[in-house]
């Protein structure tokens, strides 16, 4: 069974066979450009966040919840009779 260094050599040979020796530098160059563009975008995004913090940090503006209507004063008939009766 091949060791780790032998697998790397096999992978390099396979890549050269698949893409060709002339195409490999172009692929590596385009990957390097993509990586630098990605890093540049990350720096710009970080700088933009430093200048303008996200609005999510502030509590969301919501309308106050509608309060339920006041409960109607209902009196029980027995309470009325007790109040109307003379005390003594």
HELIX and SHEET records of a PDB file:
HELIX    1   1 UNK A    4  UNK A   19  1                                  16    
HELIX    2   2 UNK A   21  UNK A   51  1                                  31    
HELIX    3   3 UNK A   55  UNK A   57  5                                   3    
HELIX    4   4 UNK A   77  UNK A   84  1                                   8    
END                                                                             
